[in-house]
């Protein structure tokens, strides 16, 4: 029922308070206390916005994240072993993000570049593959898009090859 303290030689380095909370090097200022931290892995998947009878095989699905407060840092590596569109349609999404994004009524404000390898999309030199977090409701996914020279986006709808790869890292705001 008491505090737990951690020492190096004769200097206190950290204290876990009996009533909850932490102090570091004797600093009890709330602004310097880490109140929300988690890290882990997740399994990202690739899907069409309307999956239909599409079929996707994977040779790798790796996702890692760190959440500090309401900011989520993530990275993912998806490698396909097979792809069949079937009756699926629409743009591609990466689903299964580890934390629900803040709901901004579908306003995409977390985005970045997407590294797509062996993908069969046609891109002009003025179109860059990007990702946008879907921030609408409890959706844990991001859209794959092409950013165009006129500062607009369009969804990537072209089929990947059976050995396509996606590498993405970025940050977004969590709902809680």
Steps between C-alpha positions, in 0.01 A plus 500: 500500500800729481695664220737288293832671429780421256855615572835520321778507761369757750275692257126440468409463130131409498215458748166324451259676736272290720197704388593465131735698281872524443779741580838511323819623665290658776293708253131479591382761247196355320621640167805274518321182609422243232128430544413295191748279317457170320678314225441181312438327171199465273412305186425733207290373211437628148140527379290663232246758626231257377668161549247281314667166428855634486773272631838610635785274613789629712864408541541767772271719713697694760380805689661678794377798701572726795224712655600793719204698627271541199772467234552163329827430317473200268685307232379216283639253249257303282623255235261310278531144376180508289221737397164447330257791466192283452192723533682749727509866400601847614829629630741304719518533876736372765285377787570395857676805644568448872310800644176668386578843347327816623165548323513816290199418281715355222746787491837352408773684682753223562676400180837426346685324221433133426779279368336262251716240325401279204160670490317515168356851527560747219652817638607811317807682628270748673326231712655373824368200702377620841294378796223674697362383836123449483368715785131418498334294772687203644683411176859382552627531143678724254430571133768455235486797263687678224581862578475702180673816384182706539503420875219245485496130579347203324472150641733228373272251328745314274574146605827412669713219365522172686839604644413863585628663819388797710719682752352788699593686816332801653302651785136574573283625785318238708138536608600447864 
